[in-house]
Amino acid sequence: MAIENPSRAEIGEILKKAKRIAVVGLSDNPERTSYMVSKAMQSAGYEIIPVNPTVDEVLGVHAVKTLKDIRGHVDIVNVFRRSEYLPEVAKEFAEMDADVFWAQLGIENEEAYNFLKEKGYTVIMNRCIKVEHAMTK
């Protein structure tokens, strides 16, 4: 089965409703794409939760080591990890209270996609959340 993303209109609705975005692999290096994208989303009014075991804080927010360390509901889990890590991240995602699994531009994994779709989750892969957000304005 090929990876099928929601339509642009559906993605727009997801982004309009979302408030909290957990960012897996968020770097504290301002030169990194994960930092730039997350900073833009934070500036647009989203609450960003950094998920990275190697940093303490990013964008003025305390980082958590894993998705399981997040308290409360998360609207979107935005993943900046290489494709081969997606199945592992997808399993963690399925054990938390979150709605949408989003793998950034250039990142996709059919095993992770199928695992999450079979559980009824909304899955977006190989799309930049910042670009999609800009298109919905």
C-alpha positions as a LaTeX table, in Angstrom:
\begin{tabular}{lrrr}
\hline
Residue & $x$ (\AA) & $y$ (\AA) & $z$ (\AA) \\
\hline
Met1 & 0.00 & 0.00 & 0.00 \\
Ala2 & 1.37 & 3.40 & $-0.95$ \\
Ile3 & 1.52 & 6.30 & 1.48 \\
Glu4 & $-1.47$ & 8.60 & 0.98 \\
Asn5 & $-1.56$ & 11.91 & 2.78 \\
Pro6 & $-4.78$ & 13.74 & 3.65 \\
Ser7 & $-5.85$ & 16.36 & 1.12 \\
Arg8 & $-4.49$ & 19.92 & 1.38 \\
Ala9 & $-7.92$ & 21.00 & 2.70 \\
Glu10 & $-7.82$ & 18.29 & 5.39 \\
Ile11 & $-4.26$ & 19.26 & 6.34 \\
Gly12 & $-5.45$ & 22.87 & 6.62 \\
Glu13 & $-8.22$ & 21.79 & 9.02 \\
Ile14 & $-5.75$ & 19.77 & 11.10 \\
Leu15 & $-3.48$ & 22.82 & 11.42 \\
Lys16 & $-6.39$ & 25.16 & 12.27 \\
Lys17 & $-7.53$ & 22.89 & 15.13 \\
Ala18 & $-4.08$ & 22.02 & 16.48 \\
Lys19 & $-2.59$ & 23.81 & 19.47 \\
Arg20 & 0.18 & 21.53 & 20.80 \\
Ile21 & 2.92 & 20.10 & 18.61 \\
Ala22 & 5.50 & 17.68 & 19.99 \\
Val23 & 8.63 & 17.81 & 17.83 \\
Val24 & 10.68 & 14.60 & 17.85 \\
Gly25 & 14.33 & 15.28 & 17.07 \\
Leu26 & 14.10 & 19.04 & 17.66 \\
Ser27 & 17.65 & 20.40 & 17.69 \\
Asp28 & 18.82 & 23.35 & 19.80 \\
Asn29 & 21.03 & 24.42 & 16.86 \\
Pro30 & 19.41 & 27.45 & 15.12 \\
Glu31 & 20.99 & 26.32 & 11.82 \\
Arg32 & 19.02 & 23.04 & 11.78 \\
Thr33 & 15.77 & 22.70 & 9.86 \\
Ser34 & 13.95 & 21.29 & 12.90 \\
Tyr35 & 14.80 & 24.45 & 14.86 \\
Met36 & 13.80 & 26.85 & 12.07 \\
Val37 & 10.51 & 25.08 & 11.35 \\
Ser38 & 9.60 & 24.77 & 15.04 \\
Lys39 & 10.47 & 28.42 & 15.72 \\
Ala40 & 8.16 & 29.47 & 12.86 \\
Met41 & 5.34 & 27.30 & 14.21 \\
Gln42 & 5.90 & 28.65 & 17.73 \\
Ser43 & 5.76 & 32.21 & 16.33 \\
Ala44 & 2.48 & 31.30 & 14.62 \\
Gly45 & 0.99 & 30.54 & 18.04 \\
Tyr46 & 1.49 & 26.80 & 18.48 \\
Glu47 & 2.81 & 25.33 & 21.73 \\
Ile48 & 6.00 & 23.45 & 20.85 \\
Ile49 & 7.19 & 20.53 & 22.98 \\
Pro50 & 10.80 & 19.56 & 22.19 \\
Val51 & 11.38 & 15.77 & 22.27 \\
Asn52 & 15.11 & 15.07 & 22.29 \\
Pro53 & 17.12 & 13.12 & 24.91 \\
Thr54 & 20.31 & 15.08 & 24.17 \\
Val55 & 19.11 & 18.63 & 24.96 \\
Asp56 & 17.60 & 20.30 & 28.04 \\
Glu57 & 15.78 & 23.18 & 26.40 \\
Val58 & 14.90 & 24.45 & 22.93 \\
Leu59 & 13.08 & 27.69 & 22.01 \\
Gly60 & 12.73 & 28.51 & 25.71 \\
Val61 & 10.85 & 25.26 & 26.41 \\
His62 & 12.02 & 22.38 & 28.62 \\
Ala63 & 12.72 & 19.32 & 26.45 \\
Val64 & 11.44 & 15.84 & 27.24 \\
Lys65 & 13.42 & 12.69 & 26.49 \\
Thr66 & 10.60 & 10.65 & 24.90 \\
Leu67 & 6.99 & 11.07 & 23.77 \\
Lys68 & 5.93 & 9.08 & 26.85 \\
Asp69 & 7.24 & 11.91 & 29.06 \\
Ile70 & 4.65 & 14.39 & 27.75 \\
Arg71 & 1.71 & 15.16 & 30.03 \\
Gly72 & $-1.67$ & 15.84 & 28.48 \\
His73 & $-3.01$ & 15.74 & 24.95 \\
Val74 & $-0.86$ & 16.47 & 21.89 \\
Asp75 & $-2.48$ & 17.44 & 18.59 \\
Ile76 & 0.45 & 16.72 & 16.25 \\
Val77 & 3.67 & 14.78 & 16.68 \\
Asn78 & 6.07 & 16.26 & 14.10 \\
Val79 & 9.04 & 13.98 & 13.42 \\
Phe80 & 12.54 & 15.10 & 12.38 \\
Arg81 & 14.25 & 11.70 & 12.51 \\
Arg82 & 15.57 & 9.62 & 9.64 \\
Ser83 & 13.06 & 7.35 & 7.93 \\
Glu84 & 14.47 & 4.16 & 9.44 \\
Tyr85 & 13.53 & 5.43 & 12.94 \\
Leu86 & 9.87 & 6.02 & 12.10 \\
Pro87 & 8.56 & 2.56 & 13.11 \\
Glu88 & 10.07 & 3.04 & 16.59 \\
Val89 & 8.60 & 6.56 & 16.88 \\
Ala90 & 5.23 & 5.31 & 15.57 \\
Lys91 & 5.06 & 2.67 & 18.33 \\
Glu92 & 5.75 & 5.32 & 20.98 \\
Phe93 & 3.16 & 7.61 & 19.35 \\
Ala94 & 0.51 & 4.86 & 19.57 \\
Glu95 & 1.06 & 4.66 & 23.35 \\
Met96 & 0.38 & 8.35 & 24.00 \\
Asp97 & $-2.57$ & 10.75 & 23.71 \\
Ala98 & $-2.04$ & 12.31 & 20.27 \\
Asp99 & $-4.04$ & 12.75 & 17.06 \\
Val100 & $-1.73$ & 13.22 & 14.07 \\
Phe101 & 1.62 & 11.64 & 13.20 \\
Trp102 & 3.54 & 13.96 & 10.89 \\
Ala103 & 6.89 & 13.05 & 9.30 \\
Gln104 & 8.70 & 16.04 & 7.83 \\
Leu105 & 9.67 & 16.63 & 4.19 \\
Gly106 & 11.91 & 13.85 & 2.88 \\
Ile107 & 10.90 & 11.43 & 5.64 \\
Glu108 & 8.60 & 8.47 & 5.08 \\
Asn109 & 8.37 & 4.84 & 6.06 \\
Glu110 & 5.74 & 2.41 & 4.82 \\
Glu111 & 5.99 & 0.12 & 7.86 \\
Ala112 & 5.28 & 3.03 & 10.24 \\
Tyr113 & 2.52 & 4.35 & 7.96 \\
Asn114 & 0.73 & 0.99 & 7.77 \\
Phe115 & 1.10 & 0.40 & 11.54 \\
Leu116 & $-0.54$ & 3.74 & 12.36 \\
Lys117 & $-3.23$ & 3.62 & 9.65 \\
Glu118 & $-4.32$ & 0.17 & 10.88 \\
Lys119 & $-4.85$ & 1.75 & 14.31 \\
Gly120 & $-6.96$ & 4.53 & 12.76 \\
Tyr121 & $-4.55$ & 7.44 & 13.12 \\
Thr122 & $-4.16$ & 10.37 & 10.75 \\
Val123 & $-0.70$ & 10.11 & 9.17 \\
Ile124 & 1.13 & 12.72 & 7.10 \\
Met125 & 4.55 & 11.94 & 5.62 \\
Asn126 & 7.07 & 13.74 & 3.43 \\
Arg127 & 5.48 & 17.15 & 3.99 \\
Cys128 & 6.85 & 20.26 & 5.71 \\
Ile129 & 4.49 & 21.48 & 8.44 \\
Lys130 & 5.75 & 25.08 & 8.03 \\
Val131 & 5.06 & 25.05 & 4.27 \\
Glu132 & 1.62 & 23.47 & 4.76 \\
His133 & 0.80 & 26.04 & 7.45 \\
Ala134 & 1.81 & 28.92 & 5.16 \\
Met135 & $-0.46$ & 27.51 & 2.43 \\
Thr136 & $-3.52$ & 27.46 & 4.71 \\
Lys137 & $-3.43$ & 31.15 & 5.60 \\
\hline
\end{tabular}
